[in-house]
């Protein structure tokens, strides 16, 4: 183990130095004449320390909220609420439509069953017998009349005069105004 001892160095001319277990010179303990003669390492000049300028403390930013931003957030919230309400109504209406479609399919199936039952109960022989009991007879060839028309078959709905484009447009505008007045009036 290395121990602290004073040893003499051959080079230093009998000067003592502390090794503390290391073989290097203790340059701070050397005499000044060795430093002057150039045998010892010279101290380097320490660079001048510059003063660091501390950055000026920034003023703390004040929290401010723009009124237009608040209005925008409120408008966005209302739009979100309206969209959600629309989705809820759409879901309810879709559920109602599917229920009504189920009811419609049940009603159509019931109608088909009733028509099948009605057709199964119609007996033409029974109807013919009841008609003969009431005095009805089948028509013969003398009772059938055929009608033959010579001209083109045509129907006239109205015999009004032809209107111009301006009269037709004015009538449409007039009807629209009357409809709006009835709606809001």
C-alpha positions in Angstrom: 0.0 0.0 0.0 1.1 3.4 -0.8 1.9 5.6 2.2 2.6 9.2 2.4 6.3 9.7 2.7 8.8 12.3 1.8 11.2 10.9 -0.8 14.0 12.6 -2.4 14.3 12.8 -6.1 17.5 12.4 -8.0 16.5 15.0 -10.5 15.4 17.6 -8.1 18.7 17.7 -6.3 17.6 16.3 -3.1 14.3 18.2 -2.9 11.5 16.3 -1.3 8.0 15.8 -2.7 5.0 13.8 -1.6 4.0 10.9 -3.8 1.0 9.6 -2.0 1.5 6.5 -4.0 1.9 8.2 -7.3 5.0 8.6 -9.4 4.2 12.0 -10.8 5.8 15.3 -9.6 3.8 17.5 -7.4 4.3 20.6 -9.4 2.9 22.9 -6.8 5.5 21.7 -4.3 8.5 22.3 -6.5 10.8 25.1 -5.8 10.5 28.2 -7.9 14.0 28.0 -9.4 13.0 24.8 -11.3 10.0 26.6 -12.6 12.1 29.5 -13.7 14.7 27.2 -15.4 12.1 25.6 -17.4 12.4 22.1 -16.0 8.9 22.1 -14.5 5.7 22.5 -16.3 4.4 26.0 -16.5 1.0 27.0 -15.4 -1.3 27.9 -18.1 -3.1 31.1 -17.8 -6.7 30.6 -17.1 -8.9 32.3 -19.6 -10.7 35.2 -18.4 -14.0 34.3 -17.2 -16.7 36.2 -18.9 -19.6 37.3 -16.9 -22.7 35.6 -18.0 -25.4 38.0 -18.5 -28.5 36.6 -16.9 -31.4 36.8 -19.2 -33.9 39.3 -18.0 -36.8 37.6 -16.4 -39.7 37.5 -18.8 -42.9 39.0 -17.5 -45.5 36.3 -16.9 -48.1 36.2 -19.5 -51.5 37.1 -18.2 -54.2 34.7 -19.1 -56.9 36.4 -21.2 -59.7 34.9 -23.1 -61.1 36.5 -26.2 -64.8 37.2 -26.1 -65.2 36.0 -29.6 -63.6 32.7 -28.6 -66.1 32.2 -25.9 -68.9 32.9 -28.3 -67.5 30.4 -30.7 -67.2 27.7 -28.0 -70.8 28.3 -27.0 -71.9 28.1 -30.6 -70.0 24.9 -31.1 -71.5 23.4 -27.9 -75.0 24.3 -29.2 -74.3 22.8 -32.6 -73.0 19.6 -30.8 -76.2 19.4 -28.8 -78.4 19.9 -31.9 -76.5 17.2 -33.7 -76.8 14.8 -30.8 -80.6 15.6 -30.6 -80.9 15.0 -34.3 -79.2 11.6 -34.0 -81.5 10.6 -31.1 -84.6 11.6 -33.1 -83.2 9.7 -36.1 -82.7 6.6 -34.0 -86.2 6.9 -32.5 -87.8 7.4 -36.0 -85.8 4.5 -37.4 -87.0 2.3 -34.6 -90.6 3.4 -35.2 -90.3 2.8 -38.9 -89.1 -0.8 -38.3 -92.0 -1.4 -35.9 -94.5 -0.1 -38.5 -92.9 -2.3 -41.2 -93.3 -5.3 -38.9 -96.9 -4.4 -38.3 -97.4 -3.9 -42.1 -95.9 -7.3 -42.9 -98.2 -8.9 -40.2 -101.3 -7.1 -41.6 -100.4 -8.3 -45.2 -100.0 -11.9 -44.0 -103.4 -11.6 -42.2 -105.0 -10.1 -45.4 -103.7 -13.0 -47.5 -105.1 -15.5 -45.0 -108.5 -13.8 -45.1 -108.5 -13.7 -48.9 -107.7 -17.4 -49.0 -110.5 -18.1 -46.6 -112.9 -16.0 -48.6 -112.0 -17.7 -51.8 -112.4 -21.1 -50.3 -115.9 -20.2 -49.2 -117.1 -19.0 -52.7 -119.0 -21.8 -54.4 -120.2 -20.9 -57.9 -122.9 -23.6 -57.8 -124.4 -22.2 -54.7 -124.4 -18.7 -56.2 -126.1 -20.0 -59.4 -128.8 -21.7 -57.4 -129.5 -18.6 -55.3 -129.7 -16.4 -58.4 -132.2 -18.8 -60.1 -134.3 -18.8 -56.9 -134.4 -15.0 -57.2 -135.5 -15.2 -60.8 -132.2 -14.3 -62.5 -131.1 -15.8 -65.7 -128.0 -15.9 -67.8 -128.0 -13.3 -70.7 -128.6 -14.6 -74.2 -127.2 -13.5 -77.5 -130.1 -11.0 -78.1 -129.4 -9.1 -74.9 -125.7 -8.4 -75.8 -125.2 -5.1 -77.6 -122.0 -4.2 -79.4 -121.2 -0.5 -80.1 -118.9 0.5 -82.9 -117.5 4.1 -83.1 -116.4 5.7 -86.3 -114.2 8.7 -85.1 -111.3 9.1 -82.8 -112.1 8.7 -79.2 -111.2 12.0 -77.5 -112.3 14.0 -74.4 -112.1 17.7 -74.0 -111.6 18.9 -70.4 -112.1 22.6 -70.9 -112.6 25.0 -73.8 -110.5 27.9 -72.3 -108.5 30.3 -74.4 -104.8 29.9 -74.6 -102.7 31.9 -72.2 -99.4 33.6 -72.9 -96.2 32.9 -71.0 -96.5 36.1 -69.1 -100.0 35.4 -68.0 -99.0 31.9 -66.9 -96.0 33.3 -64.9 -98.1 36.0 -63.3 -100.7 33.4 -62.2 -98.0 31.2 -60.7 -96.5 34.2 -58.8 -100.0 35.2 -57.6 -100.7 31.7 -56.3 -97.3 31.6 -54.5 -98.0 34.9 -52.8 -101.5 33.8 -51.7 -100.1 30.5 -50.4 -97.4 32.3 -48.4 -100.0 34.8 -47.0 -102.2 31.9 -46.0 -99.3 30.1 -44.3 -98.1 33.1 -42.3 -101.4 34.8 -41.9 
